[in-house]
Amino acid sequence: MDGIHLLIAYGAVAFTVAGIGWSLLLVFAGRAGGLAFERFQAAVVSVLVVGAASGLVLLATGERPADGLHLLYATVAIALIPLARSFLGRTRARAGAALLLAAFVVLGGVAYRLFTTG
């Protein structure tokens, strides 16, 4: 199960890097992402939720992360994209893309911390 959890974590990192790249392109183009980008964000959050669920299975079987902050970082990782989306409201396209870029960059930092506390 530990291998599955790690594989999902690497997948989440790949999605995060793709999200940073996509957001950068949108910021430079001055456009909103549209439906495809919204679905991509949902996929990123879904991968994070599945990763957290696999971590909870590990926790239930008696395995513990090296640092208790791992659990906090996992919660933050899941909440980042939905939280950023909640602020989009009436923002201009470029500002919304910049907000999501910031969320993906922070998610990258949180993912790094997840790996170092895992």
N, C-alpha and C positions, 0 to 999 in steps of 0.2 A: 504494500500500500504506500510505503514511503516513496517508492519509485514513481508511482502514479502522481502523487502529490507534487513531486519535483518536476515531472513532465508538464503538468498543468501550470506550474509556476513559470517554466521557461516559455510556454505558450502565452501566458499573460504578459511576459516581458516583450515578446515579439509583437503582440497586439499593441502594447504601449508605444513601442518604437514606431510602428505604423501610424498610430494615432498622432504622435508628434509630427511625423512627416506630413500627414494629411492636413493637420491643423496649420502647419507652416504654409503649405500651398494655399489654403483658404485665406490666411491672413494677407499674404502677398497679392492674391487675386482680389481681395476685398469682397469676398462672397460668403454667403452662408453655405453650410454643407449640404443641405437638402436631405431628402429621405434616406439616401444611401448612407450618408454620414451618421444620421440618427440610428439607423439599424446597426452600423458598425459600433457605435457607442454602446448600444444594448448588448451586442455580442461581447464586448470587452467586459462589461459588468457581469454578464452571464458566466464568462470564464472565471472571473474572480470569485463569484459565488460558488461555482463548482469546486474551485481550489479550496475555498474556506470549508466547504462541506467535507472534502476529503481530509482536511486538517482536523476537523471535528471527529471524524472516524478514527484518525490516529490518536487523538486525545482520549477518546472513549476506550481505546484498546490499551491505554496506559503509557503511550509514548508522549513525551513532553518536549516542547521546543527548548532550545538552549537558554533562551531569555523570555521571560514572561511578557515583555513588550511586543513579542511576535503577534500575540492575540490582538493587541491594540492596533498595531500597524495593519493587520488583516482587515479589521473593521473600518479603519480610515480608508484603505484602498477601495473597499466596496462602495463607500459613501462618496468618494471624490467626484466622479463623473455625474451622478445624479444631483449632487449639491451644486456643481457648476452649472448644470442645465437649469436648475431652479432659478438662477439669476439672469438667464437669457432674456426672458420677458420681452421688453420692447427695445432691446439694444440694437444698434446698427449691425450689419452683417460682419464688418471687420472687427468690431468690438466683441461680438459673440464668438467669432473664431479665435480671437486673442484670449478670451476667457477660457475656452476649451483647450487651447494650446497650453496655457498656464496649468490647467488641471492635469493634462497628460504629462507635463514635465514634473509636476509634484508627484504624480502617480509613479513616475520613473524613480524618483528619490525614495518613495515609500517602498517600492519593489526592491530597491537596493537594500534598504534597512530590513526588509523581510528576509532576504537572503543572508544577511549578516547576523540576524537574531535567531535563525531557524534551526 
